[in-house]
């Protein structure tokens, strides 16, 4: 094969590789607010810098499906809101994350117009001028808006890219760090990032918003000798996350300067990306999601609007079992009817082991995703009206996961107590279940449920002891050394498999028998 043929072959390979990277317009038509921006996007001859972005896009870099984790990261390159360092703070980051099984979307957000064909030099000259901050001030809101829109797009289209809508993070550098960090403020359910990584970010207090209860975990890195003095911005963000008791990790390097990105300088900043990878792994984002969990989350995402509409009309899903309840006959004389009230762990029980319910007056009334507040609202329809002898209540993990927003453990416990009091008012014997062990929550990584599960279980157990109520301790029988649900009993660390339910069943039956004979 002669030299010209080899060159042509390599060019075809390069073209093919580029074609596989889907470019997605972020908006239909002109971007809102900058409709009069008429300049066209360009890149430098060495393809290291992109500039004159007026129509923001996402470029998808997807991992090998064999190692895909279901996690996605949106990358925001930096460049003083005038250029994008697309290689050092974009494509090289994407290559690293793809090897970790992470899907990547590089965001080309709106930047100001460069007036020359040497945008890097032009930016350097402008940054030395005293009015530079005033010049970028009107540009920043557009860049930040593009970051929010990027998260919203990836979440809306998660199923198309084989990712979880609950594993979408954002990382940004310098000005791109502003875009990334800003996504952790003033968000809603559609554009809330599941984790944030501002790297040597420009993020003065004037650009920050209020810190709320469900702030995402944050990873920060910068160098002390940052020429722009931005290390203090990272320290400030970390301190605020720490003070508000949110998960955060900070790396401040002695040397590295500003814009170290993926540059190799043979100093510790060369390894910041590995620390970021370690952090993602620690939070569970590099662990592939079980296909059943992924399918469930994709189902929820596809039906989010329908689900939201149902929530607005029937928040507690009182009508979920309306048909089944209407078919339940009055208890026969001597019948020891039992209702299992709970969430997806209860709902999944009958699916995993229908034999446990077959031929017995056992009624499963679990609803996936429910919190104790929702169960309390539907308690009359799904428990009291069925006139059981015993109700087995298992609840709390979805409150800890903040499925319906932040909640105090005292309020969660209060809802469980209220259900117990209602049952006893109607002469229904009660079995209160421990919350199942959970080291992490796959749909809300980084929530650190272990201490909350332990505290809630202590509250429930103490209440049972004081009020002469039967307590069934699944936790002790099923926990591992991490205080989580072991892999042989669960694929996602929260929901039992058949082996898990087989451990639970004799414990439940013993507790039911004890309740029938007389609570304790």
Buried (B, 14 or more C-beta within 10 A) or exposed (E): EEEEEEEEEEEEEEEEEEEEBBEBEBBEEEBEEBEEBEBEBEBBEEEBBBBBBBBBBBBBBBBEEEEBBBBBBBBBBBBBBBBBBBBBBBBBBBEBBBEBBBBBBBBBBBBBBBEEEEBBEBBEEBBEEEEBEEBBEEBBBBBBBBBBBBBBBBBBBBBEBBBBBBBBBBBBBBBBBBBBBBBBBEBEEBBBBBBBBBBBBBBEEEBBEEBBEEBBBBBBBBBEEBEBEBBBBBBBBBEBBEEEEBBBBBBBBEEBBBBBBBEEEEBBBBEBBEBBBBBBEBBBBBBBBBEEBBEBBBEBBEEBEEBEEBEEEBEBBBEBBEEEBEEBEEBEEEEBBBBBBBBBBBBBBBEBBEEBBEEEBBBBBBBBBBBBBBBBBBBEBBBBBBBBBBBBBBBBBBBBBBBBEEBEBEEBBBBBBBBBEBBBEEEBBBBBBBBBBBBBBBBBBBBBBBEBBBBBBEBBBEBBEEBEBBBBBBBEBBBBEEBBBBEEBBBBBBBBBEEBBBBBBEBBBEBBEBBBEEBE
